[in-house]
Amino acid sequence: MSTVSKYVIGNWKMQARYDQGIQLARDIASGLASLPPLPVQTVICPSYTQLHGVHTVLEKDRLTPQQLALGAQDCYPTPSGPFTGDISAQMLADLGVKYVILGHSERRQNHQETDAIVRQKVKAATAAGLVPVVCVGEHLTERNEGRAASVLAQQIEGSLTRDFKGLLAYEPVWAIGSGVMPSRKELVHKIRLIQALLPMHLMADDVDTPILYGGSVTSAQALPILSVPGLGGVLVGSASLQAKSFLEIIKAAATVAEREASGKPLPKRFPPSPAKNSTSAKNKDKAASQPATGKGAPSN
């Protein structure tokens, strides 16, 4: 669907206040402007309250959407109506948004969003001209019980439209914000599994849906993660809240894209595989299954 080699998408979640978000956008934009053209599509996804301000920053820095695009973290499945507190895809498009994250595990759990709801949002985003970034991923218990493949198959079939033209982000729930990651072997297996599942659901004869990885992505781990065969980029959480670390991830994506294009070998060194019952992963998985309330709200 695109000539872009790699995607790097920053999900700011509900982390930065307005002034902090504007300064962060300035720092990222300035950093990108100082670099030569890269084969990387960078997207930043602030909270709703920051979208207009961040869009203004990008316009002032004269960065094209191909260099740095604006994304949102969610949208409502209908274009308008009596839905207090919700934002439609068309409203996002009016603000200069180009991409929208849908079906993130925190939305699925904390707001009880089903695959069917995510699918409706995909339709709404596509109709508004936005690129949907749909998240899928298994819980730790599902992984340990050997059910990850069936969970991913169900999420892909239920969340994506048959004519889906967007990005798919594999985010194992137990890895998000826990500091724990799948091993290279496991990640390679999951990417291959998703590559096999997509043609079974999508109508297109030539399925080229980019597959991203998200879950405790850091600048130190970016190069080996992005070097996993078939991986189209990364969805970054906490590390996208610091311009320096986010820019390092973007540079790592460019390095991998350039090496792939030239046929040069890619790094295979990878963070150690976590134990199946990793305490960090178990705690994160347990916390993610509970609604966010006050002090118990999940961190990035």
C-alpha positions, 0 to 999 in steps of 0.5 A, a space after each residue: 500500500 506504500 513505498 515507505 520502507 519502515 514506520 515509526 509511530 509514537 503513541 503518547 497516550 494520556 501522558 503529556 500536558 499541552 505545553 509539554 506536548 507542543 515542546 515535544 513535537 517541536 523537538 521531534 520536528 526539529 530533529 527530523 528537519 536536521 536529518 537527510 530524507 529518510 525511508 521512514 514514515 514517522 507518526 506522532 499520536 498526541 491526545 485530542 487536546 494537543 492535536 491542533 497545536 501539534 498540527 500547527 507546529 508541523 506546519 510551521 516547520 514545513 514538514 510534509 506528512 511524508 516526513 512527520 505525520 499527525 496521528 490520533 489514538 482513537 475515533 468513534 465509529 459514526 460520523 456524528 450524533 449525540 455521543 458525549 465526549 467522543 470524536 469522529 474520524 472526520 473531525 480528526 481529519 479536519 485537524 490534519 490527522 492522517 493516521 489513527 490507532 484503533 483496537 489498542 489493548 488498553 481500549 479493548 480492556 478499559 473500554 470493553 471494545 470488541 473486535 466488532 467495534 474496532 471493525 466499525 471504527 476501521 470503516 469510519 477511519 477509512 471513509 474519512 481518509 485516515 490510515 487505520 493502525 489496528 492493534 492485536 495481541 494476546 494476554 500472557 495466559 493465552 500465550 502460556 496456554 498455547 492459544 496465541 495463534 487462535 487469539 490473533 486469528 480471531 482478532 484479525 478476522 473480527 477487527 479488519 474489514 475485507 478490503 483493509 488498507 492500513 497497518 497492523 500492530 502486533 502488541 502482546 498485552 503482557 509486553 506493553 509497558 512491562 519492560 519484558 519482550 518476546 525473544 527474537 525467535 518468538 517474534 519471528 514466529 508471530 510475524 510469520 503467523 500474522 503474514 499467513 493469517 492476513 491473506 486468509 481474511 483480506 480480499 486482495 490477491 497481493 496482501 502487503 499490509 505492513 506489520 508493526 511491533 509494539 511493546 516496551 520498544 526502546 532506542 537500545 532495542 530498536 535496531 534488533 527489533 526492526 531487523 526481524 524479517 517481515 517487520 514493517 516498523 514499530 509502535 512506540 509508547 514511553 520512548 516516544 515521550 522523549 525526543 532524543 530516544 524517539 529520534 534514535 528509534 527513527 534513525 535505527 529504522 532508517 538504518 535497517 531500511 537502508 541495509 535491507 535495500 542494499 542487501 547488507 546483513 542485519 543485526 540479530 542480537 536481541 534482548 533475552 527471552 523472558 520466562 513464561 511466568 515473568 513477574 513483570 509480564 504477569 503484573 502488567 497482564 493482570 493490571 491491563 485486565 482491570 478498568 482504569 480507576 484513579 490510582 490504579 490507572 495503567 502507566 505507559 
